């Protein structure tokens, strides 16, 4: 080895011992970034499902309608997965979005095929109403998770939606087309219905955002199983209150069960709630809130369905 090659070999051996690649710790985005991503994906999903489908020539063809709605549902699922919420709430939101996808598939079958036969205007409006309710509950779960907030917002949506779809929309249809069978050739009433539904959803989301802050401060229902700073003994009587909540849930008295469970989960200065009682109170709140929400939406959807039995063109 010459004098020139020896330093070159030394440099190569020193290079081989050095670490060329640098490792960077990867962490999930912070809460603000995930919230921004959630809103962006949710807006994109709504635009694909409820906005772009209105551009299709009525009656909409099956293939583009399914494609646009599939893209929208996929964006909504991604929005639920990246939401800054716990895993349980995100799973519940995904379930609601799946229900929205099922109702959207039913709407596509009614509008683009004759597979379901002749359907009524009330049936189509009821399914559209149920789809909006699923989206509303999904947003409540990932952003505003107080049980009373969900119930109040869903109750307002049910009342306003039933009033619009059962009373106002049939009158608008008669003014848009004198002959009901001509409605199949225009998407004006569908655009009006979706615009009103989106405005209603946005207004209720803003109402829920304002209401949730008050309810979280006045009636907090967070996990309170951790020991209190006072270090005193556990609260007395919570096991009996938890038992009352479970009995009310099994008896179908959802509103009473919700009230008892919320009162049991209130943190007080004299002690803490045991982990077992806290778990049971959380289960009662989850089951009763979901069941009460479904009952409210089902009653409103039935009113819309039965209020307009007139058959629509296929």
Helices and strands as residue ranges (DSSP letters): H 3-16, H 31-46, I 47-51, G 52-55, H 62-81, H 87-112, H 121-143, H 147-163, I 164-168, H 169-176, G 180-185, H 188-218, H 238-250, H 254-264, H 275-307
